[in-house]
């Protein structure tokens, strides 16, 4: 930053600094621009004048996210980006909330794939109406924890029936998919242990996501 205009550095230093990271600020409804990408614009007086008119605050620079300037003035930021695109055909990296994809509260539970079947059994024979009702009731807890976009794609039939026959309790494990992102997860729901866990599959996401909680 020693090559940046001293006036720009002074302006940056006087901005309020947030303790939250970029992802948290975006979740809170803020939008912003990557500071490193903004540097070429800050060297242009006309662009610098437009940029400094917005009510910015800054994030704390770190190794993962770097530094960003954030604002709650979405209308003003949109106008600035429109000007940048019209003037130069490009703009800095933008951090902004993405509009949620609406998923109906009651997504039909299509017949999942049954794995670990007894010899000679087909999936159609195994998944009768009673089994589907049990699975539907249990998988509701996944949707409450993860979201309505969770959709069951397979489950371990052998383990499910063994637990039900021997202990009169439900143990459901298998895979589900996020209907919005296509990301797949493995999961396990244990009625006896009162636990539910799910974890993203390595092939569907480079960032490992896990969740564990009690079932009540």
Secondary structure, DSSP 8 states (H G I E B T S, - for coil): -TTS-HHHHHHHHTS-B-SS-HHHHHHTT-EEEEHHHHHHHHTSHHHHHHHTTS--EE---BTTTB-EEEES-HHHHHHHHHHHHHHHS----EE---------SS------EEES--TT--HHHHS-HHHHHHHHHHHHHHHHHH-TTEEEEEEEHHHHHHHHHHHS--EEEEEEEETTT--EEEEEEETTTTEEEEEE-TTT-SS--EEEEE--
